[in-house]
Amino acid sequence: MRKTLARTLLLAKVSLLSLTLASGSVYAQPKPKPPAPKGGAPTPPKGGTAPKGGTAPKGGGTEIELDEPTTPAAGGGQKDLGPPPQAGQMTEQAAQAKRLFDGEKWSDAALALNRVAKGETGDDEGNKQLAQYHLAIALYRLKYYQAAYGIFSEIADKPNHLKFNETLLWLAKLATDLPEPADIVERVGKYSDDQIKKFDNSNQRELFWQLNYLLGRYKYRNRQYEDAIRLFGKVARESKYYIKGQFFQGISYVQLRKSIPAVQSFQRVVGAIEEGAEGVEDESRMRDLAFLSMARTYYSASIRLDENGQPTIDSTKLSAAVKYWNKVDVGSEYWLDGLFEESWAYFMAGDYAHALGNIHTIQAPYFPASYYPEAEILKAVIYFANCQYDDATTIVAKFQQKYQPIYDDLAKVLKKYTGENQEEAFYKFLKDVRDDKADVPPRIKIVVKNALSDRQLLRHLQYVQVLDDEGKRFQKASGAFKESALGNDVKDALQLARDIAVRNAGQLARERYERNLAELNEHLRDSAKILIDITAAQRNQLDAAIAGTQVSVQESQRNIVKPDEEHVIWPFDGEYWRDELGFYRQTITSKCGR
């Protein structure tokens, strides 16, 4: 006997609504996929109340100079490699290289410093390390950011390097020059709280806050959520990293299943934006993300399994979830996501009129690029729960007729990229999709574009473009620089970084595509299970556990749409109106004999 849909729905839904972010992306929050039915009817909450809006719970050190050596402390989690080397008397070549550096003759200085760093001048280890550090700075000044990052990364791997501490400052600078896929967060993770604390002074406080944010991101990535929360909490309200830090702090609390502090973090995001906080790239988008996150957090906390495995619903928390979903702006890119997720909340509350009304809005012609196949599954489940078997069968049949060919076409496209070392080929496919040049069947163009449109993928494409731009700058350099040993190193560093970036982008794009295909396949299997249960119900052979959850005629009266002092009923005649989006309701009555 299959389990009831409600229990399966609950396990999937709560798990999938745990807020997660794609690695290295504060703006890449994947939308949660509400659960598909696993067979059988839903479990409407007994005596449940439809959400009405609900309410939310109330919720100096010494300045470090760039070029003055300091005694480095042990790096975060690295073994002690002994005391740093001493820098003795420079050779004349090293002294000349330093004079060129001090005179800001960056190209000539870089060539001279490279010879010192590689030991060609006979300088001691200390002076070679100083030359290496200044070489990285010279390359940075020449805007060869990737090459500079490569050298700073080597220094960050050596806690006993003379310029280990100062390199942290340059990593922070590079974090603003290179996109997140460059993975500077990983290098910042080499440092400890104590090393970051050295920047806690009146002249470098913004840097101090930025480094705490970056180290917090590193801890978050490695699932050290308590440490991440502590570090994000050190980012002050006046910092431009405050809002992103609070957002990640909220996500970290969600991962620890601490709903109240999570919501409070998201509320601080909204409050800071409304107070005019600086440093936010897209205020309205960030605000909507915070509202969406609060709604998901409340929803996940609103449903619990009792000792018998049956769902119990906290109507106050469920109402709070709906309240925040309704705060997402109608013009937001997340509005349809919120509307769809909200339909599951109404379903759990037994308010099928609202749930069906939301689905009706999602399917409006104003959203030609929308892709919510699971909406049809939810619609069929609602009709099944009300014993309207013929309508449920029709919905499922139309779903299969539409989406099975789409699944087949998607699978055929993916088959072209089977086998090893297909990342670069899939990267080209990703680029073609983004540029509307991909050779795919017309009926799956929107589906493919949706699967490959998230912001994390966009940042990977941006990183490749940054590397290409740096390569163009290199080609404009003097012949003496390009043909030198250092020039070859810069060229090799760029090519290696680009190869890795392309492979990473292709791999991520392929994973996104495969996940989309797997989800559609799951929905198709769910639709088949619904047909099996419909057949069983029509033969009066439905499992007792499922049959007991169907809606009685009396219970369905609450889904009859009635006007009130603020609303009037305007029958839908087949024509959508923009000002009606989000306000549709659909009356549904039960045909169950129970």
C-alpha positions as CSV (number, residue, x, y, z in Angstrom):
1,M,0.0,0.0,0.0
2,R,1.4,3.4,-0.9
3,K,1.7,6.1,1.7
4,T,-0.8,8.9,1.6
5,L,0.2,11.8,-0.5
6,A,0.1,14.3,2.4
7,R,2.9,12.6,4.2
8,T,5.1,12.2,1.1
9,L,4.3,15.8,0.1
10,L,5.3,17.0,3.5
11,L,8.7,15.3,3.6
12,A,9.5,16.5,0.1
13,K,8.1,20.0,0.6
14,V,9.8,20.8,3.8
15,S,13.1,19.5,2.6
16,L,13.0,21.3,-0.7
17,L,11.9,24.6,0.9
18,S,15.1,24.6,3.1
19,L,16.7,27.7,1.7
20,T,19.9,27.0,-0.2
21,L,22.2,29.1,-2.3
22,A,24.3,28.1,-5.1
23,S,27.9,28.1,-4.1
24,G,29.4,31.6,-4.2
25,S,26.2,33.4,-5.1
26,V,24.2,35.7,-2.9
27,Y,22.0,36.4,-5.9
28,A,21.6,32.9,-7.1
29,Q,19.1,31.5,-4.9
30,P,17.4,28.6,-6.7
31,K,13.6,28.5,-6.4
32,P,12.3,25.7,-4.3
33,K,10.4,23.0,-6.1
34,P,7.2,22.3,-4.3
35,P,6.5,18.5,-4.1
36,A,4.9,16.5,-6.7
37,P,2.4,13.8,-5.6
38,K,3.7,10.4,-5.1
39,G,0.4,8.7,-5.6
40,G,-2.9,9.0,-3.9
41,A,-4.9,11.9,-2.6
42,P,-3.9,14.8,-0.5
43,T,-4.6,15.1,3.2
44,P,-6.6,18.3,3.7
45,P,-6.0,19.5,7.3
46,K,-9.0,18.8,9.5
47,G,-10.6,22.0,10.6
48,G,-7.8,23.9,8.8
49,T,-8.2,27.6,8.2
50,A,-7.1,29.3,5.0
51,P,-4.2,31.6,5.4
52,K,-5.3,35.2,5.8
53,G,-2.0,37.0,6.0
54,G,-0.6,36.2,9.4
55,T,2.0,38.1,11.4
56,A,5.7,37.8,11.6
57,P,7.7,37.5,14.8
58,K,9.2,40.7,16.2
59,G,11.9,40.7,15.4
60,G,40.8,48.8,17.0
61,G,43.9,47.5,15.8
62,T,46.9,48.9,14.1
63,E,46.6,49.9,10.4
64,I,48.5,47.6,8.1
65,E,50.5,49.3,5.4
66,L,50.8,47.7,2.0
67,D,54.5,47.5,1.8
68,E,55.7,47.3,5.4
69,P,56.4,43.7,6.5
70,T,54.8,42.4,9.7
71,T,55.2,39.2,11.6
72,P,52.7,36.8,10.1
73,A,50.5,34.8,12.3
74,A,49.6,31.2,11.5
75,G,47.0,30.9,8.7
76,G,43.5,29.5,9.3
77,G,43.9,25.8,9.8
78,Q,47.4,25.6,8.3
79,K,50.4,24.1,10.0
80,D,53.2,26.2,11.4
81,L,56.0,26.3,8.9
82,G,58.5,28.0,11.2
83,P,59.6,31.6,11.4
84,P,59.6,33.8,8.2
85,P,62.9,34.2,6.4
86,Q,65.0,37.3,6.9
87,A,65.5,39.8,4.1
88,G,69.2,40.8,4.1
89,Q,71.1,43.2,1.8
90,M,69.6,43.4,-1.7
91,T,71.6,42.9,-4.8
92,E,71.9,45.9,-7.1
93,Q,69.4,44.3,-9.5
94,A,66.9,43.9,-6.7
95,A,67.4,47.4,-5.5
96,Q,66.9,48.7,-9.1
97,A,63.7,46.6,-9.4
98,K,62.4,48.2,-6.2
99,R,63.2,51.7,-7.5
100,L,61.3,51.0,-10.6
101,F,58.4,49.8,-8.5
102,D,58.5,52.9,-6.3
103,G,58.5,55.0,-9.4
104,E,55.3,53.3,-10.6
105,K,57.0,52.1,-13.8
106,W,54.9,49.0,-13.5
107,S,55.9,47.1,-16.7
108,D,59.6,47.6,-16.3
109,A,59.3,46.9,-12.5
110,A,57.4,43.7,-13.2
111,L,60.1,42.4,-15.5
112,A,62.9,43.2,-13.0
113,L,61.0,41.9,-10.0
114,N,60.3,38.6,-11.8
115,R,64.0,37.9,-12.2
116,V,64.6,38.6,-8.5
117,A,61.6,36.4,-7.4
118,K,62.9,33.5,-9.6
119,G,66.3,33.6,-8.0
120,E,68.1,34.8,-11.1
121,T,69.8,37.7,-9.2
122,G,71.2,35.7,-6.3
123,D,69.1,37.4,-3.7
124,D,68.2,35.6,-0.4
125,E,64.8,34.0,0.3
126,G,63.5,37.0,2.1
127,N,64.2,39.4,-0.7
128,K,62.8,36.9,-3.2
129,Q,59.5,36.9,-1.2
130,L,59.4,40.7,-1.1
131,A,60.0,40.8,-4.9
132,Q,57.3,38.2,-5.4
133,Y,54.8,40.3,-3.5
134,H,55.7,43.5,-5.3
135,L,55.5,41.7,-8.6
136,A,51.9,40.7,-7.9
137,I,51.1,44.4,-7.1
138,A,52.8,45.5,-10.3
139,L,50.7,43.1,-12.3
140,Y,47.6,44.3,-10.5
141,R,48.5,47.9,-11.5
142,L,48.8,46.7,-15.1
143,K,45.3,45.3,-14.8
144,Y,46.5,41.7,-15.2
145,Y,44.2,40.7,-12.4
146,Q,44.3,37.0,-13.0
147,A,48.1,36.8,-13.1
148,A,48.3,38.9,-10.0
149,Y,45.7,36.7,-8.3
150,G,47.8,33.6,-9.1
151,I,50.8,35.1,-7.3
152,F,48.8,36.3,-4.3
153,S,47.3,32.8,-4.1
154,E,50.8,31.3,-3.8
155,I,51.6,33.7,-1.0
156,A,48.3,32.9,0.8
157,D,49.4,29.2,0.8
158,K,52.5,30.1,2.8
159,P,51.7,31.4,6.3
160,N,55.3,32.1,7.0
161,H,55.7,34.3,3.9
162,L,56.9,37.8,4.8
163,K,53.8,39.3,3.1
164,F,51.2,36.8,4.1
165,N,49.2,39.3,6.1
166,E,49.4,42.1,3.6
167,T,48.2,39.8,0.8
168,L,44.9,39.5,2.5
169,L,44.3,43.2,1.7
170,W,45.0,42.5,-2.0
171,L,42.7,39.5,-2.1
172,A,39.9,41.8,-0.9
173,K,40.7,44.2,-3.7
174,L,40.7,41.4,-6.2
175,A,37.3,40.3,-4.9
176,T,35.9,43.5,-6.3
177,D,37.7,43.1,-9.7
178,L,37.1,39.5,-10.5
179,P,33.7,37.7,-10.5
180,E,32.8,35.2,-7.8
181,P,33.8,32.1,-9.9
182,A,37.4,33.2,-9.6
183,D,37.0,31.7,-6.1
184,I,38.8,34.3,-4.1
185,V,36.7,33.2,-1.1
186,E,38.7,30.0,-1.0
187,R,42.0,32.0,-0.6
188,V,40.5,34.2,2.1
189,G,39.7,31.0,3.9
190,K,43.4,30.5,4.5
191,Y,43.3,33.3,7.1
192,S,42.1,33.3,10.7
193,D,39.9,35.7,12.6
194,D,43.0,37.1,14.4
195,Q,44.6,38.0,11.1
196,I,41.4,39.7,9.9
197,K,41.1,41.5,13.2
198,K,44.4,43.4,12.4
199,F,42.3,45.5,9.9
200,D,39.9,46.6,12.6
201,N,41.0,50.2,12.8
202,S,39.4,53.5,11.9
203,N,41.1,53.7,8.6
204,Q,40.4,50.2,7.4
205,R,37.1,49.3,8.9
206,E,35.3,48.8,5.6
207,L,38.1,46.4,4.6
208,F,37.6,44.6,8.0
209,W,33.9,44.2,7.3
210,Q,34.5,43.0,3.8
211,L,37.0,40.3,5.0
212,N,34.6,39.1,7.6
213,Y,31.9,38.8,4.9
214,L,34.3,36.9,2.6
215,L,35.5,34.6,5.4
216,G,31.9,34.0,6.4
217,R,31.2,33.0,2.8
218,Y,34.0,30.5,3.0
219,K,32.7,29.0,6.3
220,Y,29.1,28.9,4.8
221,R,30.4,27.0,1.7
222,N,32.1,24.5,4.0
223,R,28.9,24.1,6.0
224,Q,30.4,25.6,9.1
225,Y,27.2,27.5,9.7
226,E,27.8,28.6,13.3
227,D,31.2,30.2,12.3
228,A,29.5,31.8,9.3
229,I,26.8,33.3,11.4
230,R,29.4,34.8,13.8
231,L,31.4,36.3,11.0
232,F,28.4,37.8,9.1
233,G,27.4,39.3,12.5
234,K,30.6,41.3,12.5
235,V,29.7,43.2,9.4
236,A,28.3,46.5,10.7
237,R,25.1,48.2,9.5
238,E,27.0,51.0,7.8
239,S,29.0,48.5,5.6
240,K,28.1,48.0,2.0
241,Y,28.4,44.2,2.7
242,Y,25.8,44.4,5.5
243,I,22.8,43.4,3.5
244,K,24.5,40.5,1.8
245,G,26.0,39.4,5.1
246,Q,22.6,39.4,6.8
247,F,21.0,37.5,3.9
248,F,23.6,34.8,4.2
249,Q,23.3,34.8,7.9
250,G,19.6,34.1,7.5
251,I,20.3,31.2,5.1
252,S,22.9,29.8,7.6
253,Y,20.2,29.8,10.3
254,V,17.8,28.0,8.0
255,Q,20.5,25.3,7.4
256,L,20.6,25.0,11.2
257,R,16.8,24.8,11.3
258,K,16.6,27.9,13.4
259,S,13.6,29.7,11.9
260,I,13.1,32.6,14.2
261,P,16.7,34.1,13.9
262,A,16.6,33.3,10.2
263,V,13.5,35.4,9.7
264,Q,15.0,38.2,11.9
265,S,18.0,38.3,9.6
266,F,15.8,38.6,6.5
267,Q,13.8,41.3,8.2
268,R,17.0,43.2,8.9
269,V,17.7,43.0,5.1
270,V,14.4,44.6,4.3
271,G,14.8,47.2,7.1
272,A,18.2,48.2,5.9
273,I,17.0,48.6,2.3
274,E,14.0,50.7,3.4
275,E,16.4,52.9,5.4
276,G,18.5,53.6,2.3
277,A,21.5,51.3,2.9
278,E,24.4,51.7,0.4
279,G,26.1,49.1,-1.6
280,V,23.0,47.2,-2.9
281,E,23.2,46.4,-6.6
282,D,19.5,45.9,-7.0
283,E,17.4,47.0,-4.0
284,S,14.0,45.8,-5.2
285,R,15.4,42.4,-6.2
286,M,17.1,42.0,-2.8
287,R,14.0,43.0,-1.0
288,D,11.9,40.5,-2.9
289,L,14.5,37.8,-2.2
290,A,14.2,38.5,1.5
291,F,10.4,38.4,1.4
292,L,10.6,35.1,-0.5
293,S,13.0,33.7,2.0
294,M,10.8,34.6,4.9
295,A,7.8,33.0,3.3
296,R,9.7,29.8,2.6
297,T,11.1,29.7,6.2
298,Y,7.7,30.2,7.7
299,Y,6.2,27.6,5.4
300,S,8.8,25.0,6.3
301,A,8.2,25.7,10.0
302,S,4.4,25.5,9.7
303,I,4.2,21.8,8.9
304,R,5.2,19.0,11.2
305,L,4.6,15.3,11.3
306,D,2.9,13.9,14.4
307,E,3.8,10.5,16.0
308,N,1.5,8.8,13.5
309,G,3.3,10.3,10.5
310,Q,0.4,12.6,9.7
311,P,0.9,16.3,9.0
312,T,-0.1,18.9,11.5
313,I,-0.3,22.5,10.4
314,D,0.5,25.7,12.4
315,S,-2.0,28.1,10.8
316,T,-0.3,31.1,12.3
317,K,3.0,30.3,10.6
318,L,1.3,29.3,7.4
319,S,-0.5,32.6,7.4
320,A,2.8,34.4,7.9
321,A,4.2,32.6,5.0
322,V,1.4,33.7,2.8
323,K,1.8,37.3,4.1
324,Y,5.4,37.4,2.9
325,W,4.7,35.7,-0.4
326,N,2.1,38.5,-1.0
327,K,4.8,41.1,-0.4
328,V,6.8,40.1,-3.4
329,D,6.3,42.8,-6.0
330,V,4.1,42.0,-8.9
331,G,6.8,43.2,-11.2
332,S,9.5,41.1,-9.6
333,E,11.2,38.2,-11.4
334,Y,10.3,36.2,-8.4
335,W,6.6,37.0,-8.4
336,L,5.5,33.9,-10.3
337,D,7.7,31.7,-8.1
338,G,6.1,33.2,-5.0
339,L,2.6,32.7,-6.5
340,F,3.2,29.1,-7.3
341,E,4.8,28.3,-3.9
342,E,1.9,30.0,-2.2
343,S,-0.5,27.8,-4.0
344,W,1.0,24.8,-2.1
345,A,0.4,26.7,1.1
346,Y,-3.2,27.2,0.2
347,F,-3.4,23.5,-0.7
348,M,-2.1,22.5,2.7
349,A,-4.7,24.7,4.3
350,G,-7.4,23.2,2.3
351,D,-8.2,26.5,0.5
352,Y,-8.4,25.1,-3.0
353,A,-10.1,28.2,-4.4
354,H,-7.0,30.2,-3.8
355,A,-4.7,27.5,-4.9
356,L,-6.5,27.0,-8.2
357,G,-6.7,30.8,-8.7
358,N,-3.0,31.2,-8.4
359,I,-2.4,28.4,-11.0
360,H,-4.9,30.2,-13.2
361,T,-2.8,33.4,-13.0
362,I,0.5,31.5,-13.7
363,Q,-1.0,30.3,-16.9
364,A,-1.9,33.7,-18.2
365,P,-0.6,34.7,-21.6
366,Y,1.3,37.6,-20.1
367,F,4.0,35.1,-19.1
368,P,5.0,33.3,-22.3
369,A,8.4,32.3,-20.8
370,S,7.0,30.8,-17.6
371,Y,7.6,27.2,-17.0
372,Y,5.7,25.5,-14.2
373,P,4.7,21.9,-15.3
374,E,4.1,21.0,-11.6
375,A,1.2,23.4,-11.5
376,E,-0.8,21.0,-13.6
377,I,0.1,18.2,-11.2
378,L,-1.2,20.2,-8.2
379,K,-4.3,21.0,-10.1
380,A,-5.0,17.4,-10.8
381,V,-4.4,16.5,-7.2
382,I,-7.0,19.0,-6.1
383,Y,-9.6,17.7,-8.5
384,F,-8.8,14.2,-7.3
385,A,-9.2,15.2,-3.7
386,N,-12.7,16.4,-4.5
387,C,-13.6,13.2,-6.4
388,Q,-13.9,15.0,-9.7
389,Y,-12.2,12.1,-11.5
390,D,-13.1,12.9,-15.1
391,D,-11.7,16.4,-14.8
392,A,-8.5,15.1,-13.0
393,T,-8.1,12.5,-15.8
394,T,-8.4,15.2,-18.5
395,I,-5.8,17.5,-16.7
396,V,-3.4,14.6,-16.5
397,A,-3.9,13.5,-20.1
398,K,-3.3,17.0,-21.3
399,F,-0.2,17.3,-19.1
400,Q,1.3,14.1,-20.6
401,Q,0.4,15.1,-24.1
402,K,2.2,18.4,-23.7
403,Y,5.2,17.4,-21.6
404,Q,6.2,13.9,-22.8
405,P,7.4,15.2,-26.2
406,I,9.2,18.1,-24.4
407,Y,10.9,15.5,-22.2
408,D,11.9,13.4,-25.2
409,D,13.3,16.4,-27.1
410,L,15.3,17.5,-24.0
411,A,16.7,14.0,-23.6
412,K,17.8,14.0,-27.3
413,V,19.7,17.3,-26.9
414,L,21.4,16.0,-23.8
415,K,22.4,12.8,-25.5
416,K,24.6,14.8,-27.9
417,Y,26.8,15.7,-24.9
418,T,27.2,12.3,-23.4
419,G,30.6,10.9,-22.5
420,E,33.7,12.5,-20.9
421,N,35.2,15.9,-21.6
422,Q,32.0,17.4,-22.8
423,E,32.2,20.5,-20.6
424,E,33.6,22.8,-23.2
425,A,31.0,21.6,-25.8
426,F,28.3,22.3,-23.3
427,Y,29.8,25.7,-22.5
428,K,29.4,26.6,-26.2
429,F,25.8,25.3,-26.1
430,L,25.2,27.5,-23.0
431,K,26.6,30.5,-24.9
432,D,24.4,29.7,-27.9
433,V,21.3,29.4,-25.7
434,R,22.1,32.8,-24.1
435,D,22.6,34.4,-27.5
436,D,19.4,32.7,-29.0
437,K,21.6,30.8,-31.5
438,A,21.1,27.3,-30.1
439,D,19.8,24.7,-32.6
440,V,17.0,23.1,-30.5
441,P,13.4,22.2,-31.4
442,P,11.1,25.2,-31.0
443,R,8.9,23.7,-28.3
444,I,11.9,23.3,-25.9
445,K,13.6,26.6,-26.4
446,I,11.9,28.3,-23.5
447,V,12.5,25.2,-21.3
448,V,16.2,25.1,-22.1
449,K,16.6,28.9,-21.6
450,N,14.8,28.7,-18.2
451,A,17.1,25.8,-17.2
452,L,20.2,27.8,-18.1
453,S,19.3,31.2,-17.0
454,D,20.2,31.5,-13.4
455,R,22.6,34.2,-12.1
456,Q,25.3,31.8,-11.1
457,L,25.7,30.6,-14.7
458,L,25.7,34.2,-15.8
459,R,28.6,35.0,-13.5
460,H,30.6,32.1,-14.9
461,L,30.1,33.6,-18.4
462,Q,31.1,36.9,-17.0
463,Y,34.3,35.5,-15.6
464,V,35.3,34.0,-19.0
465,Q,34.6,37.5,-20.5
466,V,36.8,39.1,-17.9
467,L,39.6,36.7,-18.8
468,D,39.1,37.4,-22.5
469,D,39.3,41.2,-21.8
470,E,42.5,40.7,-19.9
471,G,43.9,38.7,-22.7
472,K,43.2,41.6,-25.1
473,R,45.0,43.9,-22.8
474,F,48.0,41.6,-22.8
475,Q,48.1,41.6,-26.6
476,K,48.5,45.4,-26.5
477,A,51.5,45.2,-24.2
478,S,55.0,45.9,-25.6
479,G,56.8,43.3,-27.4
480,A,59.5,43.2,-24.7
481,F,56.9,42.3,-22.1
482,K,55.0,39.8,-24.2
483,E,58.0,37.9,-25.3
484,S,59.6,37.8,-21.8
485,A,59.5,34.9,-19.4
486,L,57.1,36.9,-17.3
487,G,54.9,37.5,-20.4
488,N,54.8,33.8,-21.0
489,D,53.8,33.3,-17.4
490,V,51.0,35.8,-17.7
491,K,49.8,34.3,-20.9
492,D,49.9,30.8,-19.4
493,A,48.0,31.9,-16.3
494,L,45.3,33.5,-18.4
495,Q,44.9,30.4,-20.6
496,L,44.8,28.0,-17.7
497,A,42.3,30.2,-15.8
498,R,40.1,30.4,-18.9
499,D,40.2,26.7,-19.6
500,I,39.2,26.0,-16.0
501,A,36.4,28.7,-16.1
502,V,35.0,27.2,-19.4
503,R,35.0,23.7,-18.0
504,N,33.4,24.8,-14.7
505,A,30.7,26.8,-16.6
506,G,30.0,23.9,-18.9
507,Q,29.8,21.4,-16.0
508,L,27.5,23.7,-14.0
509,A,25.2,24.3,-17.1
510,R,25.0,20.5,-17.7
511,E,24.1,19.9,-14.1
512,R,21.3,22.5,-14.3
513,Y,20.0,20.9,-17.5
514,E,20.1,17.4,-16.1
515,R,18.3,18.5,-13.0
516,N,15.6,20.2,-15.0
517,L,15.2,17.0,-17.1
518,A,15.0,14.8,-14.0
519,E,12.4,17.0,-12.4
520,L,10.2,16.8,-15.5
521,N,10.6,13.1,-15.6
522,E,9.5,12.9,-11.9
523,H,6.4,15.0,-12.8
524,L,5.5,12.6,-15.6
525,R,5.8,9.6,-13.2
526,D,3.6,11.5,-10.7
527,S,1.0,12.0,-13.4
528,A,0.9,8.3,-14.1
529,K,0.5,7.5,-10.4
530,I,-2.5,9.9,-10.3
531,L,-4.1,8.0,-13.2
532,I,-3.7,4.7,-11.3
533,D,-5.3,6.2,-8.2
534,I,-8.2,7.6,-10.3
535,T,-8.8,4.1,-11.8
536,A,-8.7,2.6,-8.3
537,A,-11.1,5.2,-6.9
538,Q,-13.6,4.7,-9.8
539,R,-13.6,0.9,-9.0
540,N,-14.0,1.6,-5.3
541,Q,-10.7,0.0,-4.7
542,L,-8.9,3.0,-3.4
543,D,-6.6,2.5,-0.4
544,A,-8.5,3.2,2.8
545,A,-5.8,5.6,4.0
546,I,-6.2,7.7,0.8
547,A,-10.0,7.4,0.7
548,G,-10.2,8.8,4.2
549,T,-8.5,12.0,3.2
550,Q,-10.9,12.9,0.4
551,V,-12.9,16.1,0.9
552,S,-16.6,15.7,1.8
553,V,-19.4,17.8,0.3
554,Q,-19.8,19.7,3.5
555,E,-16.1,20.4,3.8
556,S,-15.9,21.7,0.3
557,Q,-18.4,24.5,1.0
558,R,-15.5,26.6,2.3
559,N,-14.1,26.6,-1.3
560,I,-17.2,28.4,-2.7
561,V,-16.0,31.9,-3.7
562,K,-18.1,34.6,-2.1
563,P,-17.8,38.4,-2.3
564,D,-17.1,40.6,0.7
565,E,-16.9,44.3,1.5
566,E,-13.6,44.6,-0.4
567,H,-14.2,42.3,-3.3
568,V,-16.8,41.6,-6.0
569,I,-17.1,38.6,-8.2
570,W,-16.4,39.1,-11.9
571,P,-16.8,35.9,-13.9
572,F,-13.9,34.9,-16.1
573,D,-14.9,34.9,-19.7
574,G,-11.7,33.6,-21.2
575,E,-9.9,37.0,-21.4
576,Y,-7.1,37.9,-18.9
577,W,-6.7,41.4,-17.5
578,R,-3.4,42.5,-16.0
579,D,-5.0,44.2,-13.0
580,E,-6.8,40.9,-12.1
581,L,-3.6,38.9,-12.0
582,G,-3.1,37.4,-8.5
583,F,-6.8,37.9,-7.6
584,Y,-8.3,34.9,-9.4
585,R,-10.3,32.4,-7.4
586,Q,-11.9,29.2,-8.6
587,T,-14.8,27.5,-6.9
588,I,-14.6,23.8,-6.6
589,T,-17.1,21.5,-5.0
590,S,-16.6,17.9,-3.8
591,K,-18.3,15.0,-5.5
592,C,-17.2,12.5,-2.9
593,G,-19.8,10.4,-1.3
594,R,-18.2,10.6,2.1
